[in-house]
Amino acid sequence: MAGKLDIRRWSGVLDVGQSLSGVVLALFLWTHLLLVSSILLGPEAMSWVARNMELAFLSDDGHGYPWVVSLIAIGVGLLAAFHVLVALHKLPLSLRQQKALKSQMQVINHSDTRLWSWQAGTGIVILLLLPVHLWLVGSAPETIGPVGSAQRIWGEYGYLIYLPLLLTVELHAAIGLYRVALKWGAARDLNTRARLRTIKTVLSVLFVGIGLAALLAFLPHTPA
Amino acid sequence: MSGRILTFNIFRYDPQEPGDKPKMVQYQLAETSGMTVFIALNRLRQEQDPSLQFDFVCRAGICGSCAMVINGFPTLACRTLTAKYPKGEITLMPLPGFELIGDLSVNTGKFMRELAERLQLWLHPKGGDMDIHRLEDPMAPEEAAKLYELERCVECGVCVSACATKQMRDTFVGAVGMMKIARFELDSRDGRSADDFYHVIGNQDGVFGCMTLLGCQDNCPKDLPHMQQIAYLRRKMASTLL
């Protein structure tokens, strides 16, 4: 019944959509990070990954189709845009709301609320940095590889984007998945919740560690 | 831990008094064994400052009147032992998000009444049966036990104060609203359909506005299962989308 998509249904669709798009983005993020960190296994490993992401195995000349990477970047950008638009409904946008939140957080000591304020803050930073990252790789997909990426990260000062993006996105994604799990009832009791919270922290630390190591591993490949 | 001197920092402000400004006032009191914050407040009012305002009725965690923020955690003063604080320093603030009557006293009653009227939080008998002489249908003990679990809410207002979402959005029903809706939805005597209930909380003022910050779950002095209950309502509501 298309005519029945009223406010009630929309708010449900949007809430489910926020959770789903968040989960998909987080899974993409971690897959992406693991693929990029193939540089830790050496330049050949990373070249192999980059070639296969461009579907080189489908092309006759073995060069693949770099525009596939651009397509992925556009897809991620659209999904992130949807995620932002829905999440914006929940952020304190007016001065009155910001004041209420601030005074409540000053009086009441609650760690999950602080966790959410980190998630909201990192979300805004990601909103600013992600488009730059997507443009950098999406507009020059053929340069992805040990040397091209090293040039982008270290030669052209990309690390000024990548370092803060790595830190914020790994916090945001892990906290977000923790909250999605609780939101839909994955934790039947408080012990499970405590365990999920620990897993969340481990995931953040682990992926920030891998990410930093990968960024550093590009350094020696930077063209002089 | 009797014998030590406790230091209380108490929020003082009387909106009725012209020119009065919010301030923190310090009091000291000798701790006695088994002392609760509620007992300490009564002693302070009796012995040191008769103008100190705070609410209480039952002094046993049943009426929900003495909720306040104790060292950063909203809870019931009558169920908080002063021995819990090794440093002997206790800061008391009124619950945020409610109309302040004075000092530690807030008007939770007005809020709860408005919520009840808005969400119609009373039994709507099946078929509009208003004959009070007719015997009610018997209820299975299991169902009664389930209802009782949710009925334990004492309307203290802690979940409302502890919820940043509620503080940011006035129209959000909060954990107490969802808990009560769940209670009437379970009640076999209530004539409202699932759709009627969902109409009230299946939007951004209800489950779909909840950000799962879980201040309600972590502070509820009656340990009500807010986390599970709200997740259940959300899943149920989301399943009606299909």
Interface residues (C-beta under 8 A of the other chain):
Chain A: I7 R8 R9 S11 G12 V13 L14 D15 V16 H89 K90 P92 Q97 A100 L101 S103 Q104 M105 V107 I108 N109 H110 D112 T113 W116 R179 L182 K183 W184 G185 A187 R188 L190 R193
Chain B: V69 N71 G72 F73 P74 M93 P96 G97 S161 A162 A164 T165 Q167 M168 R169 Y198 H199 G202 N203 Q204 V207 F208 G209 C210 M211 T212 L213 L214 G215 Q217 D218 N219 M227 Q228 A231 Y232 R234 R235 M237 A238 T240 L241
